[in-house]
Amino acid sequence: MRESLIKIFLKKNSELNLSAIRDEEWVQIKHINDSLELTKIWVIKSWMSVCDIWTWWGFPLLPLAISYPDVTFLWIDSVRKKTVAVNEIIEKLELKNAHVDRTRIEEYNEKKFDVITARAVAYSDKLLKRSYPLLKKGWYFLFMKQKIPEERNLLLQLIKKYHLTLEQEHEYKLYPSDIERVIYVLRKN
């Protein structure tokens, strides 16, 4: 099904210019492999509620939904172009466990989640300010970021403000000359 995701994504990308990545190999490496890096440090269970916010055109949502068909994933974003495109990809892949809610994160109030993921989006202060109310107490944020010392320092300051615990920092590269990346695992106390 990952091959189907790549083909559907590239077709949609040619129509809407979703990403600068234009070939199958790089979609696999930079979108799918990066998304699935979460599975190296986190075990997603069928009873967990997972929300992906603001992320790159359905990544990590789509690879995770494919990999964990028994888990329900929700993606929240307010940009119509993005939500329509991801919904169309979900329909073409016939994923029954992935859903999109086009709304602003700070306006979403239907439920709280066990896990919130965010990949390559806003600085941690903006992410936490808007998504903090959506996470259940005792559960986890998984922030996928470029490794930048200033961002890490900001995150360490925010941990105190938001009563979080930094449980893990998973550093990685997708290929030898890639940028340094990190996944921050934060628990809400």
C-alpha positions in Angstrom: 0.0 0.0 0.0 3.0 2.3 0.5 3.7 2.1 -3.3 0.1 3.2 -3.9 0.6 6.1 -1.4 3.6 7.2 -3.4 1.9 7.1 -6.7 -1.3 8.9 -5.5 0.8 11.5 -3.6 2.9 12.2 -6.7 -0.2 12.5 -8.9 -1.8 14.9 -6.4 1.5 16.8 -6.1 1.6 17.3 -9.9 -1.9 18.9 -9.7 -1.5 21.0 -6.6 2.3 21.5 -6.0 2.1 20.0 -2.5 5.9 19.3 -2.2 9.1 20.0 -3.9 9.8 16.3 -3.9 8.8 14.9 -7.3 10.1 11.4 -7.6 9.2 8.0 -5.9 12.5 7.4 -4.3 12.6 10.8 -2.5 8.9 10.5 -1.4 9.8 7.2 0.1 12.9 8.6 1.9 11.9 12.1 2.9 8.2 11.6 3.6 7.5 7.9 4.3 10.8 6.9 6.0 10.8 10.1 8.0 7.2 9.5 9.1 7.9 5.9 10.1 11.0 7.0 12.2 8.4 7.4 15.0 7.8 3.6 15.0 11.5 3.1 16.0 10.9 4.8 19.4 7.1 4.6 20.0 4.7 1.6 20.1 1.3 2.6 18.9 -1.5 0.5 20.4 -4.9 -0.1 18.9 -6.7 1.6 21.8 -4.7 4.8 21.5 -6.1 8.0 20.0 -3.6 9.7 17.8 -3.9 13.3 16.4 -1.5 14.7 13.8 -1.4 18.4 13.6 -0.4 20.9 10.8 1.9 18.4 9.1 3.2 18.0 5.6 0.3 16.9 3.4 -0.6 13.9 5.5 2.8 12.9 6.7 3.2 11.1 9.2 -0.6 10.5 9.2 -0.8 8.4 6.1 2.2 6.1 6.6 1.2 5.5 10.2 -2.5 4.8 9.2 -1.2 2.3 6.7 1.1 0.7 9.2 -1.4 0.5 12.0 -4.8 -0.3 10.5 -6.3 -0.9 13.9 -5.5 2.6 15.2 -7.7 5.6 14.4 -5.8 8.7 13.4 -7.1 12.2 13.1 -5.4 15.0 11.2 -6.2 18.6 12.1 -5.4 21.5 9.8 -7.3 24.6 8.8 -5.9 25.0 5.3 -8.6 23.9 2.8 -6.2 22.9 0.0 -4.3 20.6 2.3 -7.3 19.0 3.9 -9.1 18.4 0.6 -5.9 16.8 -0.9 -5.3 14.6 2.1 -8.9 13.5 2.2 -8.7 12.5 -1.5 -5.6 10.5 -0.8 -7.3 8.8 2.1 -10.3 7.9 -0.1 -8.1 6.6 -2.9 -6.2 4.4 -0.5 -9.4 3.3 1.1 -8.1 4.0 4.6 -10.9 3.6 7.1 -8.8 4.6 10.1 -7.6 8.0 9.0 -9.8 11.1 9.2 -9.3 14.8 8.5 -10.9 17.7 10.4 -10.5 21.0 8.8 -10.5 23.4 11.7 -8.1 25.5 13.7 -6.3 23.6 16.4 -7.3 26.1 19.1 -11.0 25.7 18.0 -11.0 21.9 18.1 -12.8 20.7 21.3 -14.4 17.4 20.4 -12.0 15.2 22.4 -8.5 14.9 23.9 -5.9 12.5 22.6 -3.3 10.0 24.0 -0.7 11.1 21.4 -0.2 14.2 19.4 2.3 14.2 16.5 3.7 17.2 14.6 6.3 16.9 11.8 8.4 19.8 10.6 6.0 22.6 11.5 6.0 25.6 13.8 8.4 26.3 16.6 7.6 24.5 19.8 6.2 27.5 21.6 3.5 27.9 19.0 2.9 24.1 18.8 2.5 23.8 22.6 0.4 26.9 23.0 -2.2 25.6 20.5 -2.1 21.9 21.0 -1.6 21.6 24.8 -5.3 21.5 25.6 -5.8 18.6 23.2 -3.5 16.2 25.0 -4.7 14.0 27.9 -2.8 14.3 31.1 -0.1 11.7 31.4 0.2 11.3 27.6 2.6 12.3 24.9 3.6 14.8 22.3 5.9 13.5 19.5 7.5 16.5 17.8 9.5 15.7 14.7 12.0 18.6 14.2 15.2 19.6 12.5 17.9 19.5 15.2 18.5 23.2 16.1 20.1 24.2 19.4 18.0 27.3 19.8 14.8 25.3 19.4 15.9 22.7 21.9 16.7 25.5 24.4 13.3 27.0 23.8 11.7 23.6 24.3 13.5 23.2 27.6 12.1 26.5 28.9 8.6 25.5 27.8 8.8 22.2 29.6 8.7 24.0 32.9 5.9 26.4 31.8 3.7 23.6 30.5 4.5 21.0 33.2 6.0 18.5 30.7 8.7 15.9 31.0 11.2 15.4 28.2 11.2 11.6 28.1 13.4 11.1 25.0 15.3 12.8 22.2 15.7 10.5 19.3 18.3 11.9 16.8 18.6 10.6 13.3 19.4 11.3 9.7 17.5 9.9 6.7 20.7 9.4 4.7 24.4 10.3 5.3 24.4 13.9 4.0 20.9 14.7 5.4 20.2 17.4 8.0 20.2 16.3 11.6 16.8 15.5 12.8 15.3 14.9 16.2 12.0 13.5 17.7 11.2 15.0 21.1 9.0 12.8 23.2 7.2 15.0 25.8 4.9 13.7 28.5 2.1 16.0 29.9 2.3 15.8 33.7 
